[in-house]
Amino acid sequence: MAEKQNETPESRPTQTARKVRDDGLKSRRAILDAAARLATCHGLQELSIGELAQHIGMSKSGLYAHFKSKEELELATIDAAAEVFENDVIRQVPESPRGTARVMSLAEAFLQHLARRVYPGGCFFATVGAQLAARPSRARDRVSQLQAAWIAQFISALRQACDAGEIQPDADLDQLAFEITAMLFRANFAWIMTEDERVLNQARVGIHGALSRFASETQSRGRIQKKKKR
């Protein structure tokens, strides 16, 4: 009651505007979450304003109040999915450990992202990227940019591994990062198809194997000595 007594006519418009703004942000987040989920199943470009409005129980005019065009919706959906990926995968990996340990931590965070079924169609960027690959558009360019940033995470960790003497100094880091991310993308599609956790383990084993091929002599000798002790 005290709050109402202290409320002045001048404060009411500000409070009302803030509530409208907060409600608008919540509605926008709900739309983008639904759009990202549907895009992993039906395709981003196939997603219609009408279908999305029906799915979330909103009128088409209400949805158009948030997004003026189909392209604007697509780009906003990609950025929303990028924020989810940042929080659910990349930020789950601390700056330390570094080198090959960081490579495996990044890979494990991705595999856990799949296992949690954050999106019904698997990793948003692996799935939507494949859908958009042959369709030039601003949406494809944005997905390609984000995929490149993801690969750069591995190259940076592999460069740390080189500097630490974990892998050979002349190792082709681009090739190694390609192989690692290819195994993760393969795991994504196999997981969607089968929901068999063995495919996630196959990716782990494959990445370990790829790193072992490029291991420095010091690292290789260390592994051999550990096996002898066992």
Phi, psi and omega in degrees: 000324181297324181295321180293324180293325181279347183290132179252157178303329183290333183279337185296316178300322179296315180296319179296316180297321180295318180296317178299318180295316180296318179296322179295320178294320178297317179297318179297316178298319180296319179297313184290325177296314179295320180297317180295318179296315180293324182297327180288345180256318187252348183102142183290314183286338178278349182287120182261155177301318181296316180297316181295317179299317179294321183296321183260004177072039180236152177286155178298323180293324178294323179289321178296339177293335180267326184225121187280344182210164178297320180296319179298321177295316180300312182294320179293323178296318179298315181293325177293319178293327177295322178294320177298315181296319179301314183284322188271341182239293190296316182286352175281349181253112179291165179299328174245132014283166180243178175065219184297328177297323178290322176304310182293326178293319177298315179297317181295320178298321178295314182296324177291327175301318177293313184300328180282353180051052178303320173237142184296335180260024179084202180299127181305315188282329175291316184286309181292325177301318178294323180293324186269351190308319184261016184233089181304131181187168175295326179296315179297319180298320181292317178297318179299319179298317181288324176295320178298321178294325177294314178298323180298331176299319180287319180298320178298316179294322179292325176294321174300319180296322176298312182297330181272359180078018180280325177233164186302139182295335180261015180297142178278097186293324178298317179295316181294318178296323177299313182296317182297310182290330176297320178293324178292319178294322176297317178299322179302309183291320179294322179294317178301318184287321191245333189053033179260117184296346178298330181290330177290321177292325177298322178295317179300313180297318180298319180291319175302317181295319179296318179294323181296326180298328183257008183296145177290163180300323180298315180294319180297316179297321179299320179293321180296317180296322178297320180294321180296321181295327179291000000 
